[in-house]
């Protein structure tokens, strides 16, 4: 890992409320050192929502627990797609999944306070959803494990099972076993296990909450951009003010020098007059 990458990692660990100031300082340091490309890269970084920031910190402080969550998500997914003794498999997988999540949420209490926010039940639920969704989604789990999530995530539904194939189904009838059904892509509802259909119903209930949360997130992002723009404008104004002060000091020195020169000229003229016969 390069020095710049290490600095960026430390920047990502900075609480969201302090992120803009820390980012500006890092970019200024890189610019002063002639690393303009790296400075431009740093300036493009955005503060993560507090739930994503806490998830990233958990990945850094409890990587083993994050690994257990990913493994439990895979086991739960496999059990939900299976048809043989699915109830027992799902129960065991769901139990492990829930235990790991509860441990992580408990560990997050101090991180929320470090970020300067009160760990409300709503924040805990949003963090739990983000952790579960990132662990279940191959497109996000690498970012979670690396501590580089950029956004809060919503609940997962059938998209978690996209592209999966069902195993053959066997049904016991006395001493006879029905022939295995051919594998099929998980697309029509008829081919989805009962547990997955239950998840679909839950997803329908969660979609309304997800839409409302997306609207709140859009407002938060807009406010964050506005705050960032104001901070940058304040920094620019401060630089201009300091430049104006420097100019005023130089002008004052010039006036003092001119006054001293005038006084010297007056004294020289007076001395010349006294020397005249």
WOZIRA-V768960 format. One record per pair of residues at least 6 apart in sequence whose C-alpha atoms are under 7 Angstrom apart, sorted by sequence separation. I is the first residue (numbers start at 1). J is the second residue. If there is no record, write none. Layout:
BEGIN
i:I j:J
i:I j:J
END
This chain:
BEGIN
i:30 j:36
i:80 j:86
i:112 j:118
i:134 j:140
i:135 j:141
i:143 j:149
i:171 j:177
i:172 j:178
i:186 j:192
i:59 j:66
i:79 j:86
i:112 j:119
i:134 j:141
i:170 j:177
i:171 j:178
i:30 j:38
i:31 j:39
i:170 j:178
i:30 j:39
i:170 j:179
i:79 j:89
i:80 j:90
i:109 j:119
i:134 j:144
i:170 j:180
i:11 j:22
i:79 j:90
i:169 j:180
i:11 j:23
i:27 j:39
i:168 j:180
i:169 j:181
i:168 j:181
i:76 j:90
i:168 j:182
i:27 j:42
i:168 j:183
i:27 j:43
i:167 j:183
i:76 j:93
i:166 j:183
i:75 j:93
i:76 j:94
i:165 j:183
i:166 j:184
i:23 j:42
i:105 j:124
i:165 j:184
i:23 j:43
i:133 j:153
i:165 j:185
i:72 j:93
i:133 j:154
i:164 j:185
i:165 j:186
i:130 j:152
i:133 j:155
i:163 j:185
i:164 j:186
i:105 j:128
i:130 j:153
i:133 j:156
i:137 j:160
i:163 j:186
i:72 j:96
i:73 j:97
i:129 j:153
i:130 j:154
i:136 j:160
i:162 j:186
i:72 j:97
i:129 j:154
i:129 j:155
i:101 j:128
i:19 j:47
i:69 j:97
i:16 j:47
i:69 j:100
i:16 j:48
i:68 j:100
i:16 j:50
i:65 j:100
i:157 j:199
i:158 j:200
i:157 j:200
i:13 j:57
i:157 j:203
i:54 j:108
i:154 j:210
i:54 j:111
i:54 j:112
i:73 j:135
i:74 j:136
i:73 j:136
i:70 j:135
i:69 j:135
i:70 j:136
i:51 j:126
i:51 j:127
i:55 j:131
i:66 j:145
i:82 j:166
i:59 j:144
i:81 j:166
i:82 j:167
i:84 j:169
i:59 j:145
i:83 j:169
i:59 j:146
i:60 j:147
i:56 j:144
i:59 j:147
i:57 j:147
i:56 j:147
i:56 j:148
i:56 j:149
i:52 j:149
i:52 j:150
i:16 j:115
i:52 j:151
i:15 j:115
i:52 j:152
i:51 j:152
i:48 j:150
i:49 j:151
i:48 j:151
i:49 j:152
i:81 j:193
i:80 j:193
i:80 j:195
i:80 j:196
i:20 j:228
END
